[in-house]
């Protein structure tokens, strides 16, 4: 199993010299990573505004709590796409620490490490210790399970979890569920949850009021984005059938290193930027893998996701923030962001 996972990932680790960005191409629901969007969910209807216009000292004001998602840190990676991933992770933590309101916690949606080495996890831990938010939750990515089927990961980050690292918790009226879809990758690298985890999920959600806001988070997207590159989870439909009765569901994923968003009924799907390196847009390169961009543009395509929750309105506002403080870049992409929103609604 570990050897198959190694072969699959090794085949994807390459430097792609073209920028791979087809902004009006394959998926119209994609907002490229340099764009920041604020999403407010109310009754399943998405409302958005450009990050540069809507995020500042009053961001999060009035919200009952805020948390931050980071993803795909790949500590240990040192190829031309980003020779210092530790530095860009530190930049992400600095950006979190500079937020006007300290987030309640941080969720890391996997690929903490590049090769699941103890030294890589040690480096990650040292950086995360500096975060203003002291509570962290994790799910593994496939890179965190390379050498020992995730034993090292589970010892460090899997306390009180089930199976290969899935778990749930409640926070101020919201029910969070961390799922693992990288322990048994399918053909082409598609994620899989498996029967045991699906049965646990069904039981975990049973008996909860339909008015309870639900947040699902996992590494590989829980919706099919591009199966040729393994960007999807083969049994996600069954998992999503368990949340259909809930009035507000948010799904947070990583893995693809870029922002993509979709709304189906009352379920809002969102993938995050990486803190390490970008990947090409689906179908715009021979395969997925680290994408090299000019050094002065790198931090524009890396970032964090900030989520504000307002209990009274049962709404979530999702804000993607590139590591680079470039309002010109964000505002310049606002038109494309609005195009993506229109495509989702259509």
Order of alpha helices (4+ residues) and beta strands (2+ residues): alpha-beta-beta-alpha-beta-alpha-beta-alpha-beta-alpha-beta-beta-alpha-beta-alpha-beta-beta-beta-beta-beta-beta-beta-alpha-alpha
